[in-house]
Amino acid sequence: MKVLSVTSECAPLVKTGGLADVAGALPGALGPLVVDMRTLLPGYPAVLKAAKNAEAVTEYRDLMGGPATLRAAKVRDLDLLILDAPHLFDREGSIYLGPDGKDWPDNPERFAALSWVAAEIARDGAADWTPDVVHCHDWQAALAPYYLRNSDIPTILTIHNIAFHGLAPADRIGPLRLAPEDFDREGYEFWGQVSALKAGLVWATKLTTVSPTYAQELMREEFGMGLDGVMRARRADLSGILNGIDEQTWNPATDPLVTTYKAPRGKAKNKAELRRIMGLPESDGPLCVVISRLTEQKGLDMLIDALPALTERGGQLALLGSGSAYLEYAFHAAAGQPNVAVRIGYDEALSHKMIAGGDAILVPSRFEPCGLTQLYGLRYGTVPVVALTGGLADTVINASPAALAKGVATGIQFYPVTTDALSGALSRLCDLWELPEIWTRLQKNGMSQPVDWKLSAEAYASLYEVVKA
């Protein structure tokens, strides 16, 4: 089975979020299942730097406004097809945002070009390789199924976050190589604009998203971001497949960035080191960590107001993240108290130290397609406190009386997703922290949970077989 994965980012080469982790891990996870996956990726400076020996495969004289070259390379066990289009991708800084912090004005053309080349590879092949299936990720690749609409080549679109539609004004229909007759409510039109994501949702052979619960949520108005009707219409073609984590990178027994351990008691040295790094004093309560974009989607405005439920019980918070200016300011202000420490930005090494050193990890998202940090927490014995939504609902077993009695709980879930409910969850966390035997059981249960890619890779491989048939 030959599968072309089309994505705008891929770890470890270029990353802004969980999409990159999935795109980077999936090819390796599918290898044992005899799936030959190659990844089509934009030729950002960091990608071309990593692929110094990339070979030219195909030349394009005019690809959305300029010449381009498709290159093939193998980088860190990833078989890559790289779209080298300097007029679209040779830019420093964020891959999506300009220096003003706003979307690059030509983002529609940039990622339409990626989709167009994906369709060309599907039809004509590249480097003596032609895919059986095209697997597209999010809006940046969602026009590929549209460009292949008149072929019999099967396509899959995975929705990592339906909040991002890839919108463009209607006057871009021509430059984006779209057929004007498809600009209607049954096609790619969305409130008078072009929606790349909607095009993919309408024309892809099958749809997936990154957790079973999120798949169900997308058909509801409060989660569907205006596309819930489309999702309901495609209900029969939609499935939810949980993300996994790369256990070579995230494994407390082998992680070179932390003091390694195989049992919860081994976290003590990491906790002491994390307190030293973050400037936190000794305390009797649980040390909670947050590693996140600072946005309202992630529920972090609620955490500001709920903090007293933790700190008044001796609990501590160490936060790493960046995002909304007002949330950055609010957490900086909160760090004025002794049991709260904040780092604005992102630091991969520090994120490992925080997962290893924390007692609990907080993920109070208002919606969360899957989430990865709670999976890292489980693997490292760092008890997740999560909202009951999306993948958080699917991956954490709530410490209810029944689950505790059966000895199967792995964390704490709260609902509704409100400040009061989050405060209650933090109080519950402190209660459980004061029961050492139960707390250790939570940690051990989490560390034994299967969070790798094995089951998810098998589900994707089965889906590829279905659409190819």
Rosetta blueprint (number, residue, H / E / L):
1 M L
2 K E
3 V E
4 L E
5 S E
6 V E
7 T L
8 S L
9 E L
10 C E
11 A L
12 P L
13 L L
14 V E
15 K L
16 T L
17 G L
18 G H
19 L H
20 A H
21 D H
22 V H
23 A H
24 G H
25 A H
26 L H
27 P H
28 G H
29 A H
30 L H
31 G H
32 P H
33 L H
34 V L
35 V L
36 D E
37 M E
38 R E
39 T E
40 L E
41 L E
42 P E
43 G L
44 Y L
45 P H
46 A H
47 V H
48 L H
49 K H
50 A H
51 A L
52 K L
53 N L
54 A L
55 E E
56 A E
57 V E
58 T E
59 E E
60 Y E
61 R L
62 D L
63 L L
64 M L
65 G L
66 G L
67 P L
68 A E
69 T E
70 L E
71 R E
72 A E
73 A E
74 K E
75 V E
76 R L
77 D L
78 L E
79 D E
80 L E
81 L E
82 I E
83 L E
84 D E
85 A L
86 P H
87 H H
88 L H
89 F H
90 D L
91 R L
92 E L
93 G L
94 S L
95 I L
96 Y L
97 L E
98 G L
99 P L
100 D L
101 G L
102 K L
103 D E
104 W L
105 P L
106 D L
107 N H
108 P H
109 E H
110 R H
111 F H
112 A H
113 A H
114 L H
115 S H
116 W H
117 V H
118 A H
119 A H
120 E H
121 I H
122 A H
123 R H
124 D H
125 G L
126 A E
127 A L
128 D L
129 W E
130 T L
131 P L
132 D L
133 V E
134 V E
135 H E
136 C E
137 H E
138 D L
139 W H
140 Q H
141 A H
142 A L
143 L H
144 A H
145 P H
146 Y H
147 Y H
148 L L
149 R L
150 N L
151 S L
152 D L
153 I L
154 P L
155 T E
156 I E
157 L E
158 T E
159 I E
160 H L
161 N L
162 I L
163 A L
164 F L
165 H L
166 G L
167 L E
168 A E
169 P E
170 A H
171 D H
172 R H
173 I L
174 G L
175 P L
176 L L
177 R L
178 L L
179 A L
180 P H
181 E H
182 D H
183 F L
184 D L
185 R L
186 E L
187 G L
188 Y L
189 E E
190 F E
191 W L
192 G L
193 Q E
194 V E
195 S E
196 A H
197 L H
198 K H
199 A H
200 G H
201 L H
202 V H
203 W H
204 A L
205 T L
206 K E
207 L E
208 T E
209 T E
210 V L
211 S L
212 P H
213 T H
214 Y H
215 A H
216 Q H
217 E H
218 L L
219 M L
220 R L
221 E H
222 E H
223 F H
224 G H
225 M L
226 G L
227 L L
228 D H
229 G H
230 V H
231 M H
232 R H
233 A H
234 R L
235 R H
236 A H
237 D H
238 L E
239 S E
240 G E
241 I L
242 L L
243 N L
244 G L
245 I L
246 D L
247 E L
248 Q L
249 T L
250 W L
251 N L
252 P L
253 A L
254 T L
255 D L
256 P L
257 L L
258 V L
259 T L
260 T L
261 Y L
262 K L
263 A L
264 P H
265 R H
266 G H
267 K H
268 A H
269 K H
270 N H
271 K H
272 A H
273 E H
274 L H
275 R H
276 R H
277 I H
278 M H
279 G L
280 L L
281 P L
282 E L
283 S L
284 D L
285 G L
286 P L
287 L E
288 C E
289 V E
290 V E
291 I E
292 S E
293 R E
294 L E
295 T L
296 E L
297 Q L
298 K L
299 G L
300 L H
301 D H
302 M H
303 L H
304 I H
305 D H
306 A H
307 L L
308 P H
309 A H
310 L H
311 T H
312 E L
313 R L
314 G L
315 G L
316 Q E
317 L E
318 A E
319 L E
320 L E
321 G E
322 S E
323 G E
324 S L
325 A H
326 Y H
327 L H
328 E H
329 Y H
330 A H
331 F H
332 H H
333 A H
334 A H
335 A L
336 G L
337 Q L
338 P L
339 N L
340 V E
341 A E
342 V E
343 R E
344 I E
345 G L
346 Y L
347 D L
348 E H
349 A H
350 L H
351 S H
352 H H
353 K H
354 M H
355 I H
356 A H
357 G H
358 G L
359 D L
360 A E
361 I E
362 L E
363 V E
364 P L
365 S L
366 R L
367 F L
368 E L
369 P L
370 C L
371 G L
372 L L
373 T H
374 Q H
375 L H
376 Y H
377 G H
378 L H
379 R H
380 Y L
381 G L
382 T L
383 V E
384 P E
385 V E
386 V E
387 A E
388 L L
389 T L
390 G H
391 G H
392 L H
393 A H
394 D H
395 T H
396 V L
397 I L
398 N E
399 A L
400 S L
401 P H
402 A H
403 A H
404 L H
405 A H
406 K H
407 G L
408 V L
409 A L
410 T L
411 G E
412 I E
413 Q E
414 F E
415 Y L
416 P L
417 V L
418 T L
419 T H
420 D H
421 A H
422 L H
423 S H
424 G H
425 A H
426 L H
427 S H
428 R H
429 L H
430 C H
431 D H
432 L H
433 W H
434 E L
435 L L
436 P H
437 E H
438 I H
439 W H
440 T H
441 R H
442 L H
443 Q H
444 K H
445 N H
446 G H
447 M H
448 S H
449 Q L
450 P L
451 V L
452 D L
453 W L
454 K H
455 L H
456 S H
457 A H
458 E H
459 A H
460 Y H
461 A H
462 S H
463 L H
464 Y H
465 E H
466 V H
467 V H
468 K H
469 A L
